[in-house]
Amino acid sequence: MSLRGQAKTSTGVGVAERMLVVTSGPITLAISATAVEGILPPEKAGIAGVVTARGITYPLADLAHKLGHAAASTTPDPRVILCSTHGLYRGFRVDQVLGLTEVDVKGLHPLPPHFAGEERTWFKGFFLYGDGIALWINPAWLVAPDSGDASPEPLMGAVRSADGQRSRNGEIIELEAIDAERTK
């Protein structure tokens, strides 16, 4: 199953945005399906600072660290998400993949006005997810190279424990399926 080319879908009621929902550090994040190239288990990605797949090299980092957090100390199902947009490629370790979801565009909200700083470039908005919210990551910011010490300040008091939540469908997107989708 491929995520590429599946950003917006029509539902019986309206248009929906397809998102991959993950946890990284203390927060739940959503990545537009069009930015996701593949998902790997950590053992396939190795421990090196890069992953090479289909002839593309993806610099690898912890998504929690990019957001100024520490990854959860123990997680039941960590993954590596391969992302791209506008010819830039990055890979990110995440604590857990919660699954794919389709969000009605009416359910996507911009950041509230009190978010007036740099975080406006990090996130496109948010939507209700489960008992909380998922922050919708700006894919251009996500894959952009890190510049020195430009990591955001950590959120004070934000803590998330990986308490045995499992991914919703357990399905892993294989890179071969994505290759097949691209050659169509």
Secondary structure, DSSP 8 states (H G I E B T S, - for coil): ---TT-SEEE-SSSEEEEEEEEEETTEEEEEEGGGEEEEE-HHHH-SSSEEEETTEEEEEEEHHHHTT----S--SB-EEEEEEETTEEEEEEESEEEEEEEEEGGG-B---TT--STHHHHEEEEEEETTEEEEEE-HHHHHS---TT------TT------S---SS-----HHHHHHHHT-
